[in-house]
Amino acid sequence: MSWLIDFTGWSMSISVPIKSARETINILQNHYPERLAVAFLYNPPRLFEAFWKEHAKTFVKVKFVYPKNQESVELMSTFFDEENPNRIWRESFVAI
């Protein structure tokens, strides 16, 4: 399973309700354990990285990418075809 979550424009005042987020996490953990190959968090609040570091096994699968960071842009280009952004390079997941 791969995720791409775009946090552009996100704020606490317009976030997903906590109940919905918890239920989603509960379903994923209980019915699809250890299925996550990679998760891209695009433009998340910097504070999010601290929370993910608490879960070392998952943290290595989570990629924090920021639009103005050259390293992030290069990372995204290794996973996504710029000509066809809907296509994810399967070969990239071998290293994860």
N, C-alpha and C positions, 0 to 999 in steps of 0.2 A: 504494500500500500504506500502511495506517495501523496504528500499534501503540498499544496501551495496556498498559503494564506497571505492575503494582501491586507496590511494594516494601514494603508494610506487613508488618512482622514479619520482614523479610529480615535476615540476618546472615551473616558470613563462614562460620560453622560450619554453616549450613543452605543455603548457596548452591548453584546449579547447578554440577556439576563443570566445571572449566575445559575439559576435552576436549569436552564436549557444547556448551559455549558457543562454542568456537572452530569446531567443525564447523558449527554453525548460522550463524555469521557468514560462514564460507567459502562455504556454499551460497548465502546471500543475495547476497554480493558477486559471486560468479562466475556465477550463473544469473539474478539479478534486479537488475542494476546500475542505479542511479539511479531506482529505482521508489518509494522512500520519499517519501510526501507529507508526513506528519507522524508524530511519535512522542511520546506523552505518557508521561513517567516520573513516576508518582504516588508521592510520599513516598519518593524515593530518598535515600541518604546524600548529604550535601552535597558530599562529595569527588568524586562522579561528574561534577559540572559541570565541574570542572577537566580531566578526561580528555576530555570532549566538545569543549571549546574548542580542542583540538589539531586538530580536523577542521572547519574553518570552514564548508565547504560543507554538511556534515551538521548542524552545530551550530544553524544557523538553522531547521532542520526539527524539532529536538528541543525539546520544551516540558517544563521541570521544574515540576511542580506539587506544592504542599504544602497539606494540608488546613486548616491554621490561617492561611494567607496569603490575604488578601482578593483580591489581584491574581490569584492562582492560581485561586481560586473563580470570579472573573469570566471569566478566560480559558477555563476549562472550560465555562462556561455559553454561550460563543459557539460552541462546537463541538458540544455535546451538548444534547439536549432533556431537560430535567429531568423532564418528564412521561413520557418514554419514553427511558430511558438507553441503550437498544440502538440508537437512531437517531442517526447522526452527521450534522450539517448539511453537506451537500455544498458549499453556497455559501461556507462558511468556508475551504475549501481554495484558493479563488481567490487569496486574499491571501498565501498561503505560497509 
